[in-house]
């Protein structure tokens, strides 16, 4: 989340007339994240988040907004999108597709504890089970095909060590699309900055705009690679077990999911390392931008390669 498209106060005042949200009090840009333009918006009726979509097209967005409305109705803590007066979640502002979403209480967690990891594991399992009722489909926009393309784009630009790592991972993860693991709608981006807590209580999961249909274990891998790590990138055993125990109490993993976990968890680390490298080499312009360090995710990927004991899913 950043600001790439500037919204003036007069534009926002006019935009709010399409909603039953009262009058504008204040608004401010949000600098965290990297994909869309986001503002906190306070009106006489409450607090909201305004998102202008910089890359996703209007016809792609009903998938994400449908998921958000559905999981919220299924009591998975998450941000509810707001209908405008025409009964639509999607609108247009400053030439971009736009949506208003309720602003949840709480803040993101910088140093999660075991209880918070367990809460996230439980929420993810509930989201996965609920998603089985959704008859919608979208390929993972950062899936194996994208990873191959991104790697080919970046190989001429990175150092020899990174190039060797990229080629090695492409070979190791080549079977990814043929694993045949349980899948449905997943969040696919459940980092710490996409969940809000008040103490140890989860206020809600936010930013579903990478949601897709992919392996459930890929969703788990993305999360534990951020929630359950030590400073050297290795998995913290206590937090990892708290997450997995809470998840499996609701949806136990299959034997195939356990067997293929090394490929999936490395694919999750590889995806985010490549995307962060791409953002460094091909930055987008914006009033505010927030780029994440690719070396941090590279370290996580290396730790997954070097510490096979961290694959234990007991």
URBEL-V415459 format. One record per residue. RES is the residue in three letters. SS is DSSP state (helix for helix, strand for strand, loop for the rest). Layout:
res=RES ss=SS
res=RES ss=SS
This chain:
res=UNK ss=loop
res=UNK ss=strand
res=UNK ss=strand
res=UNK ss=loop
res=UNK ss=loop
res=UNK ss=loop
res=UNK ss=loop
res=UNK ss=loop
res=UNK ss=helix
res=UNK ss=helix
res=UNK ss=helix
res=UNK ss=helix
res=UNK ss=helix
res=UNK ss=helix
res=UNK ss=helix
res=UNK ss=helix
res=UNK ss=loop
res=UNK ss=loop
res=UNK ss=loop
res=UNK ss=loop
res=UNK ss=loop
res=UNK ss=loop
res=UNK ss=loop
res=UNK ss=strand
res=UNK ss=strand
res=UNK ss=strand
res=UNK ss=strand
res=UNK ss=strand
res=UNK ss=strand
res=UNK ss=loop
res=UNK ss=loop
res=UNK ss=loop
res=UNK ss=loop
res=UNK ss=loop
res=UNK ss=loop
res=UNK ss=loop
res=UNK ss=strand
res=UNK ss=strand
res=UNK ss=strand
res=UNK ss=strand
res=UNK ss=strand
res=UNK ss=strand
res=UNK ss=strand
res=UNK ss=loop
res=UNK ss=loop
res=UNK ss=loop
res=UNK ss=strand
res=UNK ss=strand
res=UNK ss=strand
res=UNK ss=strand
res=UNK ss=strand
res=UNK ss=strand
res=UNK ss=loop
res=UNK ss=loop
res=UNK ss=loop
res=UNK ss=loop
res=UNK ss=loop
res=UNK ss=helix
res=UNK ss=helix
res=UNK ss=helix
res=UNK ss=helix
res=UNK ss=helix
res=UNK ss=helix
res=UNK ss=helix
res=UNK ss=helix
res=UNK ss=helix
res=UNK ss=helix
res=UNK ss=helix
res=UNK ss=helix
res=UNK ss=helix
res=UNK ss=helix
res=UNK ss=helix
res=UNK ss=helix
res=UNK ss=loop
res=UNK ss=loop
res=UNK ss=loop
res=UNK ss=loop
res=UNK ss=strand
res=UNK ss=loop
res=UNK ss=loop
res=UNK ss=strand
res=UNK ss=loop
res=UNK ss=loop
res=UNK ss=loop
res=UNK ss=loop
res=UNK ss=loop
res=UNK ss=loop
res=UNK ss=loop
res=UNK ss=loop
res=UNK ss=strand
res=UNK ss=strand
res=UNK ss=strand
res=UNK ss=strand
res=UNK ss=loop
res=UNK ss=loop
res=UNK ss=strand
res=UNK ss=strand
res=UNK ss=strand
res=UNK ss=strand
res=UNK ss=strand
res=UNK ss=strand
res=UNK ss=strand
res=UNK ss=loop
res=UNK ss=loop
res=UNK ss=loop
res=UNK ss=loop
res=UNK ss=strand
res=UNK ss=loop
res=UNK ss=loop
res=UNK ss=loop
res=UNK ss=loop
res=UNK ss=loop
res=UNK ss=loop
res=UNK ss=helix
res=UNK ss=helix
res=UNK ss=helix
res=UNK ss=helix
res=UNK ss=helix
res=UNK ss=helix
res=UNK ss=helix
res=UNK ss=helix
res=UNK ss=helix
res=UNK ss=helix
res=UNK ss=helix
res=UNK ss=helix
res=UNK ss=helix
res=UNK ss=helix
res=UNK ss=helix
res=UNK ss=helix
res=UNK ss=helix
res=UNK ss=helix
res=UNK ss=loop
res=UNK ss=loop
res=UNK ss=loop
res=UNK ss=loop
res=UNK ss=loop
res=UNK ss=loop
res=UNK ss=loop
res=UNK ss=loop
res=UNK ss=loop
res=UNK ss=loop
res=UNK ss=loop
res=UNK ss=loop
res=UNK ss=helix
res=UNK ss=helix
res=UNK ss=helix
res=UNK ss=helix
res=UNK ss=helix
res=UNK ss=helix
res=UNK ss=helix
res=UNK ss=helix
res=UNK ss=helix
res=UNK ss=helix
res=UNK ss=helix
res=UNK ss=helix
res=UNK ss=loop
res=UNK ss=loop
res=UNK ss=loop
res=UNK ss=loop
res=UNK ss=helix
res=UNK ss=helix
res=UNK ss=helix
res=UNK ss=helix
res=UNK ss=helix
res=UNK ss=helix
res=UNK ss=helix
res=UNK ss=helix
res=UNK ss=helix
res=UNK ss=helix
res=UNK ss=helix
res=UNK ss=helix
res=UNK ss=helix
res=UNK ss=loop
res=UNK ss=loop
res=UNK ss=loop
res=UNK ss=helix
res=UNK ss=helix
res=UNK ss=helix
res=UNK ss=loop
res=UNK ss=loop
res=UNK ss=loop
res=UNK ss=loop
res=UNK ss=strand
res=UNK ss=strand
res=UNK ss=strand
res=UNK ss=strand
res=UNK ss=loop
res=UNK ss=loop
res=UNK ss=loop
res=UNK ss=loop
res=UNK ss=loop
res=UNK ss=helix
res=UNK ss=helix
res=UNK ss=helix
res=UNK ss=strand
res=UNK ss=strand
res=UNK ss=strand
res=UNK ss=strand
res=UNK ss=loop
res=UNK ss=loop
res=UNK ss=strand
res=UNK ss=strand
res=UNK ss=strand
res=UNK ss=strand
res=UNK ss=strand
res=UNK ss=loop
res=UNK ss=loop
res=UNK ss=loop
res=UNK ss=loop
res=UNK ss=loop
res=UNK ss=loop
res=UNK ss=strand
res=UNK ss=strand
res=UNK ss=strand
res=UNK ss=strand
res=UNK ss=helix
res=UNK ss=helix
res=UNK ss=helix
res=UNK ss=helix
res=UNK ss=helix
res=UNK ss=helix
res=UNK ss=helix
res=UNK ss=helix
res=UNK ss=helix
res=UNK ss=helix
res=UNK ss=helix
res=UNK ss=helix
res=UNK ss=loop
res=UNK ss=strand
res=UNK ss=loop
res=UNK ss=loop
res=UNK ss=loop
res=UNK ss=loop
res=UNK ss=loop
res=UNK ss=strand
res=UNK ss=loop
res=UNK ss=helix
res=UNK ss=helix
res=UNK ss=helix
res=UNK ss=helix
res=UNK ss=helix
res=UNK ss=helix
res=UNK ss=helix
res=UNK ss=helix
res=UNK ss=helix
res=UNK ss=helix
res=UNK ss=helix
res=UNK ss=helix
res=UNK ss=loop
res=UNK ss=loop
res=UNK ss=loop
res=UNK ss=loop
res=UNK ss=loop
res=UNK ss=loop
res=UNK ss=helix
res=UNK ss=helix
res=UNK ss=helix
res=UNK ss=helix
res=UNK ss=helix
res=UNK ss=loop
res=UNK ss=helix
res=UNK ss=helix
res=UNK ss=helix
res=UNK ss=helix
res=UNK ss=helix
res=UNK ss=helix
res=UNK ss=helix
res=UNK ss=helix
res=UNK ss=helix
res=UNK ss=helix
res=UNK ss=helix
res=UNK ss=helix
res=UNK ss=helix
res=UNK ss=helix
res=UNK ss=helix
res=UNK ss=helix
res=UNK ss=helix
res=UNK ss=helix
res=UNK ss=helix
res=UNK ss=helix
res=UNK ss=helix
res=UNK ss=loop
res=UNK ss=loop
res=UNK ss=loop
res=UNK ss=loop
res=UNK ss=loop
res=UNK ss=loop
res=UNK ss=strand
res=UNK ss=loop
res=UNK ss=loop
res=UNK ss=loop
res=UNK ss=loop
res=UNK ss=loop
res=UNK ss=helix
res=UNK ss=helix
res=UNK ss=helix
res=UNK ss=helix
res=UNK ss=helix
res=UNK ss=helix
res=UNK ss=helix
res=UNK ss=helix
res=UNK ss=helix
res=UNK ss=helix
res=UNK ss=helix
res=UNK ss=helix
res=UNK ss=helix
res=UNK ss=loop
res=UNK ss=helix
res=UNK ss=helix
res=UNK ss=helix
res=UNK ss=helix
res=UNK ss=loop
res=UNK ss=loop
res=UNK ss=loop
